[in-house]
Each structure stands twice: as C-alpha cells, then as structure tokens.
C-alpha cells in the first residue's frame, strides 16, 4: 500500500496525540473532591474547575480539529502537480 493512499501522515497523528493529552489534562484539572450531603465544599466553584479546565479542554478539541483538517504536505504537493500536468496536456 502506498503512503499517499493514507489520509493522515505521521505529523497528523502526533498532533492528534498532543490534542488528546491536552484534553486529558483539562479533565484532570476539573476533577477533585465534591460536596456531600453532610459537608459543603466550596472548592467545587474554584476558578480552576469552572474557568481554566474547560478552556484547556476547548483548546485541546480545537487543536484536534486542526490535526484532522491539516493536509499532509506531500499529498498537497502531489495534487498540485497533478493539476499542472492536466492544464499543460
């Protein structure tokens, strides 16, 4: 099977892994002890859990979308060369 048949190249998979790691870090930042019926823990409304962690997750998801949409360079070059040969011939 030729390498040009794949939709993703090595860089795409690396970027996807980085994005997934950022999302996992965001979920870890969201975790923590919760409140019970006997004890209210005001840490559930901490800025880290309410503001920072969702933004980190959002950044990870946006990064993963970029990794999926990004076209491999060699495939893009092959398409442009193919179009040039069609216009010349």
Secondary structure as the mmCIF struct_conf table of DSSP 4:
data_model
#
loop_
_struct_conf.conf_type_id
_struct_conf.id
_struct_conf.beg_label_comp_id
_struct_conf.beg_label_asym_id
_struct_conf.beg_label_seq_id
_struct_conf.end_label_comp_id
_struct_conf.end_label_asym_id
_struct_conf.end_label_seq_id
HELX_RH_3T_P HELX_RH_3T_P1 UNK A 3 UNK A 5
BEND BEND1 UNK A 7 UNK A 7
HELX_RH_AL_P HELX_RH_AL_P1 UNK A 10 UNK A 30
BEND BEND2 UNK A 37 UNK A 38
HELX_RH_3T_P HELX_RH_3T_P2 UNK A 42 UNK A 45
HELX_RH_AL_P HELX_RH_AL_P2 UNK A 47 UNK A 47
HELX_RH_PI_P HELX_RH_PI_P1 UNK A 48 UNK A 52
HELX_RH_AL_P HELX_RH_AL_P3 UNK A 53 UNK A 69
HELX_LH_PP_P HELX_LH_PP_P1 UNK A 70 UNK A 72
HELX_RH_AL_P HELX_RH_AL_P4 UNK A 73 UNK A 88
#
